[in-house]
Amino acid sequence: MLTPLAHDLGRYMDLLAERQRLVASNLANIDTPGYRTRDIDFQFEFLSLAPGARPRVIEPLDLTVKNDGNNVSLDRETRLLAENALRFNVASQLARAEVRKIRMAIEEGRSA
């Protein structure tokens, strides 16, 4: 059985994985005429997303649109990649710590 923290970390990491897919897609389409940047409203989705549901994909506002109709910004997307990697590393460290706590509780229960 998962602890509430482990459950929340799993949801958070799922959102990070979805955002990673969207950012990679944005970068892959940086030169595609008419392509519009896609993202998720991270904080809204984490607080409201039902278990097993897919996050709502949005088009970020106030991005500069190039002459070909594409609004992908290399600077923005590479920043999001770095930010996403940092968030994922922190979440995975917290998840490992939570697993260690559960493992210790199980081992203590066996020796009692």
N, C-alpha and C positions, 0 to 999 in steps of 0.2 A: 504494500500500500504506500502511495506517495504521501509525503508530508505536504502541507499547503505551499511551503516555499519551493519544494521540488516541482510541484505542479505549475506554479507561476513561472518558474525558471524555464520549464519546458515550453510553455506558451510564448514566453518572451523570445526564446531561441527560435521557435517556429516563425515568429514575426520577422526576426532578423534574417532568417533564411529566405523568406519571401521578399524582403526588401533587397537582399543581395541579388536575387533573380531579376528583379525589376531594374536595378541599377546596371547590371550586366546587359540587359536588353537595351536600356537607354544608350549605353556606350556602343553596343553593336550597331545601333541605328543612328549614330551621330551624323552620318552623311546621307541619310535617307530623306529625300525631300518630303515635307509634310508630316514627318514623324513628330509626335508630341511626347514630351517627357511624362513618365508615369512614376508614381510613388504611392506610399500608404501614409495615412495620418497616424503616425506611430503611437503617440500617446493616447489618442482617442481609441484606436483599435485595441490596444493592450487592455484598457479599462472596460471596453464594451464587447469584445469579441466572444461569442459563444464557443464553447469547446467544440472542436471539429469544423467550425465554420471558416470560410476563406475570408481574409481581410479585404476590405473595400479599397479598390485601386482608384486613386485620384490623379488629376492633372494639377501639379503645383501652379499656383498663381504667380504672376509678376515675373515670369521668365522672359528674357529677350528672344524674340522670334526673328530668325534670319530671313533673308529674302526668299528662300525656298520653302518657308513655312515650318522649318525644323526649329525646335527650341531647346535642344539638348546642349547643356553647358559642360564642357570637359572639366572645368574647375569644380563645379558643383558635384558632379558625379564622382570624381576622384576623392573629394572631401567626404562624400557619403560612404564610399568604400572604406576609407580609413576609419571613419567614425563607427561604421558597422563592425569592422574587425575588432576595434577596441571593446565595444559593447559585448561582442560574442566572447572574447577572451575573459572578460570579467564574469559574465554569466556562467561560462564553463568552469571557472575556478570556484564560483559559489556552488555550482552543482556538484563538483567533486567533493567539496567540503561537506555538503549535505549527505552525500553517499557515505563518506567516512563516518559521520555521526550515526547514521543508521546502522552501518556495519559494526561500530563499537557497541551500540545498544544490543544488537543481536548476539554478539560475542559475550557480553556481560550476562545476558539472559541464559546462555548455555552454561556458563560457569557457576551460576547461582544454584 
